[in-house]
Amino acid sequence: MSTASEHAGQAALSICEALLLAMNDRGLLPEHEIVGVLRDAAATQENAVGADLEMENHRAVAELINAIITGGNSVRRS
């Protein structure tokens, strides 16, 4: 991944995380639905198909999303 792509990915992650937090803070989505969105995103990556390099990338993305779920980064847990 190029530096520009890495920066774009980090920016996208930061924006999405901020949106999920804002939706939770405003009562638009409860914690369990936010976690559900993240689980769906991880499952999409886990079930993706492609060449070896593509599969490696999909697995890495799924692992990152699952780490976000575990760490609670996108939800202000009480």
DSSP file with accessible surface (Angstrom, degrees, kcal/mol):
  #  RESIDUE AA STRUCTURE BP1 BP2  ACC     N-H-->O    O-->H-N    N-H-->O    O-->H-N    TCO  KAPPA ALPHA  PHI   PSI    X-CA   Y-CA   Z-CA
    1    1 A M              0   0  169      0, 0.0     2,-0.0     0, 0.0     5,-0.0   0.000 360.0 360.0 360.0 133.5    0.0    0.0    0.0
    2    2 A S     >  -     0   0   64      1,-0.1     4,-2.6     4,-0.0     5,-0.2  -0.288 360.0-109.1 -74.8 164.0    1.4    3.4   -0.9
    3    3 A T  H  > S+     0   0   89      1,-0.2     4,-2.7     2,-0.2     5,-0.2   0.914 121.1  52.5 -59.3 -42.6    1.8    6.2    1.6
    4    4 A A  H  > S+     0   0   74      1,-0.2     4,-2.4     2,-0.2    -1,-0.2   0.919 110.9  47.3 -61.1 -42.2   -1.1    8.1    0.0
    5    5 A S  H  > S+     0   0   61      2,-0.2     4,-2.6     1,-0.2    -1,-0.2   0.889 110.6  52.0 -66.0 -39.5   -3.3    5.0    0.3
    6    6 A E  H  X S+     0   0   87     -4,-2.6     4,-2.5     2,-0.2    -2,-0.2   0.929 111.2  47.2 -62.4 -43.4   -2.3    4.5    3.9
    7    7 A H  H  X S+     0   0  109     -4,-2.7     4,-2.5     2,-0.2    -2,-0.2   0.902 111.8  50.3 -64.5 -41.2   -3.2    8.1    4.7
    8    8 A A  H  X S+     0   0   62     -4,-2.4     4,-2.6    -5,-0.2    -1,-0.2   0.913 111.4  49.0 -63.1 -41.9   -6.5    7.8    2.9
    9    9 A G  H  X S+     0   0   40     -4,-2.6     4,-2.5     2,-0.2    -2,-0.2   0.911 111.9  48.0 -64.2 -42.6   -7.3    4.6    4.8
   10   10 A Q  H  X S+     0   0  127     -4,-2.5     4,-2.5     2,-0.2    -2,-0.2   0.905 112.5  49.4 -65.5 -39.8   -6.4    6.2    8.1
   11   11 A A  H  X S+     0   0   50     -4,-2.5     4,-2.7     2,-0.2    -2,-0.2   0.937 111.5  48.8 -64.2 -45.0   -8.5    9.2    7.3
   12   12 A A  H  X S+     0   0   51     -4,-2.6     4,-2.7     2,-0.2     5,-0.2   0.915 112.0  48.9 -61.9 -43.3  -11.5    7.0    6.3
   13   13 A L  H  X S+     0   0   67     -4,-2.5     4,-2.7     2,-0.2     5,-0.2   0.935 112.2  48.4 -62.2 -44.3  -11.2    5.0    9.5
   14   14 A S  H  X S+     0   0   74     -4,-2.5     4,-2.4     2,-0.2    -2,-0.2   0.917 113.0  47.6 -63.2 -43.3  -11.0    8.2   11.6
   15   15 A I  H  X S+     0   0  102     -4,-2.7     4,-2.5     2,-0.2    -2,-0.2   0.940 113.6  47.3 -64.2 -46.6  -14.0    9.7    9.9
   16   16 A C  H  X S+     0   0   69     -4,-2.7     4,-2.6     2,-0.2    -2,-0.2   0.909 111.6  50.8 -63.0 -41.6  -16.1    6.5   10.2
   17   17 A E  H  X S+     0   0   42     -4,-2.7     4,-2.5    -5,-0.2    -1,-0.2   0.929 110.5  49.1 -61.6 -44.1  -15.2    6.1   13.8
   18   18 A A  H  X S+     0   0   56     -4,-2.4     4,-2.5    -5,-0.2    -2,-0.2   0.901 111.3  50.3 -62.9 -40.5  -16.2    9.7   14.5
   19   19 A L  H  X S+     0   0   98     -4,-2.5     4,-2.6     2,-0.2    -2,-0.2   0.915 110.3  49.0 -64.5 -42.7  -19.5    9.2   12.8
   20   20 A L  H  X S+     0   0   17     -4,-2.6     4,-2.2     2,-0.2    -2,-0.2   0.924 112.7  48.1 -63.2 -42.5  -20.2    6.0   14.7
   21   21 A L  H  X S+     0   0   28     -4,-2.5     4,-3.1     1,-0.2    -2,-0.2   0.923 112.4  48.8 -63.2 -43.6  -19.4    7.8   18.0
   22   22 A A  H  X S+     0   0   46     -4,-2.5     4,-2.2     2,-0.2     6,-0.3   0.911 110.1  51.2 -64.3 -41.4  -21.6   10.8   17.0
   23   23 A M  H  <>S+     0   0   60     -4,-2.6     5,-2.5     2,-0.2     6,-1.3   0.904 113.9  44.8 -62.6 -38.8  -24.5    8.5   16.1
   24   24 A N  H ><5S+     0   0   33     -4,-2.2     3,-1.5     4,-0.2    -2,-0.2   0.938 112.1  51.2 -70.0 -45.1  -24.2    6.8   19.4
   25   25 A D  H 3<5S+     0   0   86     -4,-3.1    -2,-0.2     1,-0.3    -1,-0.2   0.852 112.4  46.9 -60.2 -36.1  -23.9   10.0   21.4
   26   26 A R  T 3<5S-     0   0  209     -4,-2.2    -1,-0.3    -5,-0.2    -2,-0.2   0.407 115.3-115.1 -87.3  -0.3  -27.0   11.4   19.7
   27   27 A G  T < 5S+     0   0   63     -3,-1.5    -3,-0.2     2,-0.2    -2,-0.1   0.669  81.1 123.4  76.5  17.2  -29.0    8.3   20.3
   28   28 A L  S   <S+     0   0  124     -5,-2.5    -4,-0.2     1,-0.3    -5,-0.1   0.832  80.9  19.3 -78.4 -34.4  -29.3    7.5   16.6
   29   29 A L  S    S-     0   0   34     -6,-1.3    -1,-0.3    -9,-0.1    -2,-0.2  -0.985  79.8-134.9-136.0 127.2  -27.8    4.1   16.9
   30   30 A P    >>  -     0   0   55      0, 0.0     4,-1.9     0, 0.0     3,-0.8  -0.343  34.0-101.4 -74.9 163.5  -27.4    2.1   20.1
   31   31 A E  H 3> S+     0   0   71      1,-0.2     4,-2.8     2,-0.2     5,-0.3   0.885 120.1  55.8 -52.0 -45.2  -24.1    0.4   20.9
   32   32 A H  H 3> S+     0   0  132      1,-0.2     4,-1.8     2,-0.2    -1,-0.2   0.855 108.1  48.6 -63.7 -31.1  -25.4   -3.1   19.9
   33   33 A E  H <> S+     0   0   92     -3,-0.8     4,-2.3     2,-0.2    -1,-0.2   0.878 110.2  50.9 -75.0 -35.0  -26.3   -1.8   16.4
   34   34 A I  H  X S+     0   0    0     -4,-1.9     4,-2.3     2,-0.2    -2,-0.2   0.941 111.2  48.0 -65.0 -44.1  -22.9   -0.1   16.0
   35   35 A V  H  X S+     0   0   10     -4,-2.8     4,-2.9     1,-0.2    -2,-0.2   0.905 109.9  54.3 -62.4 -37.3  -21.2   -3.3   17.0
   36   36 A G  H  X S+     0   0   25     -4,-1.8     4,-2.6    -5,-0.3    -2,-0.2   0.904 106.2  51.0 -62.4 -41.8  -23.5   -5.1   14.5
   37   37 A V  H  X S+     0   0   71     -4,-2.3     4,-2.3     2,-0.2    -1,-0.2   0.932 112.3  47.0 -59.5 -45.9  -22.3   -2.7   11.7
   38   38 A L  H  X S+     0   0   20     -4,-2.3     4,-2.5     1,-0.2    -2,-0.2   0.912 111.6  50.5 -64.7 -41.0  -18.7   -3.5   12.5
   39   39 A R  H  X S+     0   0  151     -4,-2.9     4,-2.8     2,-0.2    -1,-0.2   0.898 109.7  51.0 -63.9 -40.2  -19.3   -7.2   12.6
   40   40 A D  H  X S+     0   0  113     -4,-2.6     4,-2.3     2,-0.2    -1,-0.2   0.915 110.3  49.4 -61.8 -42.2  -21.1   -7.1    9.2
   41   41 A A  H  X S+     0   0   39     -4,-2.3     4,-1.8     2,-0.2    -2,-0.2   0.916 112.1  47.9 -63.3 -42.3  -18.1   -5.2    7.8
   42   42 A A  H  X S+     0   0    1     -4,-2.5     4,-2.8     1,-0.2    -2,-0.2   0.925 110.9  51.1 -64.2 -43.0  -15.7   -7.8    9.3
   43   43 A A  H  X S+     0   0   31     -4,-2.8     4,-2.1     1,-0.2    -1,-0.2   0.890 105.9  55.5 -63.1 -38.6  -17.8  -10.7    7.9
   44   44 A T  H  < S+     0   0   92     -4,-2.3     4,-0.3     1,-0.2    -1,-0.2   0.925 112.0  43.3 -58.7 -44.0  -17.8   -9.1    4.5
   45   45 A Q  H >< S+     0   0   49     -4,-1.8     3,-1.0     1,-0.2    -2,-0.2   0.903 112.6  52.3 -68.6 -40.6  -14.0   -9.0    4.5
   46   46 A E  H 3< S+     0   0  100     -4,-2.8    -1,-0.2     1,-0.2    -2,-0.2   0.817 113.3  44.5 -65.2 -30.7  -13.7  -12.5    6.0
   47   47 A N  T 3< S+     0   0  126     -4,-2.1    -1,-0.2    -5,-0.2    -2,-0.2   0.396  87.9 118.0 -95.8   2.0  -16.0  -13.9    3.2
   48   48 A A    <   -     0   0   21     -3,-1.0     2,-0.3    -4,-0.3    -3,-0.1  -0.294  50.2-150.5 -68.2 154.2  -14.3  -12.1    0.3
   49   49 A V        +     0   0  128      9,-0.0     2,-0.3     5,-0.0    -2,-0.1  -0.868  35.2 104.0-123.0 159.6  -12.6  -14.1   -2.4
   50   50 A G        -     0   0   41     -2,-0.3     5,-0.0     4,-0.0     0, 0.0  -0.969  66.0 -32.0 161.2-170.5   -9.7  -13.3   -4.7
   51   51 A A  S  > S-     0   0   62     -2,-0.3     4,-2.8     1,-0.1     5,-0.2  -0.161  70.7 -92.9 -68.7 168.5   -6.1  -14.0   -5.4
   52   52 A D  H  > S+     0   0  143      1,-0.2     4,-2.4     2,-0.2     5,-0.2   0.894 126.2  47.8 -53.6 -46.6   -3.7  -14.7   -2.5
   53   53 A L  H  > S+     0   0  115      1,-0.2     4,-2.1     2,-0.2    -1,-0.2   0.914 112.7  49.3 -63.6 -41.6   -2.6  -11.1   -2.1
   54   54 A E  H  > S+     0   0  103      1,-0.2     4,-2.6     2,-0.2    -2,-0.2   0.918 110.9  50.0 -63.0 -42.3   -6.2   -9.9   -2.1
   55   55 A M  H  X S+     0   0   39     -4,-2.8     4,-2.7     2,-0.2    -2,-0.2   0.891 108.2  53.1 -64.2 -38.9   -7.2  -12.5    0.5
   56   56 A E  H  X S+     0   0  118     -4,-2.4     4,-2.2    -5,-0.2    -1,-0.2   0.921 110.7  47.3 -61.8 -42.7   -4.3  -11.5    2.7
   57   57 A N  H  X S+     0   0   88     -4,-2.1     4,-2.4     2,-0.2    -2,-0.2   0.917 111.4  50.3 -64.7 -43.8   -5.5   -7.9    2.5
   58   58 A H  H  X S+     0   0   49     -4,-2.6     4,-2.6     1,-0.2    -2,-0.2   0.917 110.9  49.4 -61.4 -42.7   -9.1   -8.9    3.3
   59   59 A R  H  X S+     0   0  125     -4,-2.7     4,-2.5     1,-0.2    -1,-0.2   0.910 110.3  50.7 -63.3 -41.3   -8.0  -10.9    6.3
   60   60 A A  H  X S+     0   0   53     -4,-2.2     4,-2.1     2,-0.2    -1,-0.2   0.911 110.8  48.5 -64.3 -40.2   -5.9   -8.0    7.6
   61   61 A V  H  X S+     0   0   60     -4,-2.4     4,-2.6     2,-0.2     5,-0.2   0.931 111.3  50.2 -65.3 -44.0   -8.9   -5.6    7.3
   62   62 A A  H  X S+     0   0    3     -4,-2.6     4,-2.7     1,-0.2    -2,-0.2   0.916 109.9  51.0 -60.1 -42.2  -11.2   -8.1    9.1
   63   63 A E  H  X S+     0   0  134     -4,-2.5     4,-2.1     2,-0.2    -1,-0.2   0.903 110.0  49.9 -63.1 -40.2   -8.6   -8.5   11.9
   64   64 A L  H  X S+     0   0   94     -4,-2.1     4,-2.1     2,-0.2    -2,-0.2   0.940 111.6  47.6 -64.2 -45.6   -8.4   -4.7   12.2
   65   65 A I  H  X S+     0   0   24     -4,-2.6     4,-2.3     1,-0.2    -2,-0.2   0.932 111.8  50.3 -62.0 -43.5  -12.2   -4.4   12.4
   66   66 A N  H  X S+     0   0   56     -4,-2.7     4,-2.5     1,-0.2    -1,-0.2   0.875 108.7  52.5 -63.9 -34.6  -12.4   -7.2   15.0
   67   67 A A  H  X S+     0   0   59     -4,-2.1     4,-2.9     2,-0.2    -1,-0.2   0.881 107.3  52.4 -67.2 -36.5   -9.8   -5.5   17.0
   68   68 A I  H  X>S+     0   0    9     -4,-2.1     4,-1.4     2,-0.2     5,-1.2   0.925 110.0  48.8 -64.1 -42.3  -11.8   -2.3   16.9
   69   69 A I  H  <5S+     0   0   14     -4,-2.3     3,-0.4     2,-0.2    -2,-0.2   0.955 114.4  45.0 -60.5 -48.9  -14.8   -4.2   18.2
   70   70 A T  H  <5S+     0   0  120     -4,-2.5    -2,-0.2     1,-0.2    -1,-0.2   0.908 116.2  45.8 -62.9 -41.9  -12.8   -5.8   21.0
   71   71 A G  H  <5S-     0   0   53     -4,-2.9    -1,-0.2    -5,-0.2    -2,-0.2   0.640 100.9-133.4 -79.3 -14.0  -11.2   -2.5   21.9
   72   72 A G  T ><5 +     0   0   13     -4,-1.4     3,-1.3    -3,-0.4     5,-0.3   0.742  52.9 148.5  70.6  22.8  -14.4   -0.6   21.9
   73   73 A N  T 3 < +     0   0   87     -5,-1.2    -4,-0.1     1,-0.2    -5,-0.1   0.825  69.8  44.2 -60.1 -34.3  -12.9    2.3   19.9
   74   74 A S  T 3  S+     0   0    4     -6,-0.4     2,-0.4     1,-0.1    -1,-0.2   0.367 111.0  57.8 -97.2   4.6  -16.1    3.2   18.0
   75   75 A V  S <  S-     0   0    7     -3,-1.3     2,-1.4    -6,-0.1   -54,-0.1  -0.998  74.7-135.7-136.2 131.1  -18.4    3.0   21.0
   76   76 A R        -     0   0  143     -2,-0.4     2,-0.3   -55,-0.1   -45,-0.1  -0.716  35.4-157.4 -82.3  92.1  -18.2    5.0   24.2
   77   77 A R              0   0  106     -2,-1.4    -2,-0.0    -5,-0.3     0, 0.0  -0.541 360.0 360.0 -78.9 137.8  -19.0    2.1   26.5
   78   78 A S              0   0  164     -2,-0.3    -1,-0.1     0, 0.0     0, 0.0  -0.408 360.0 360.0 -86.6 360.0  -20.4    2.8   29.9
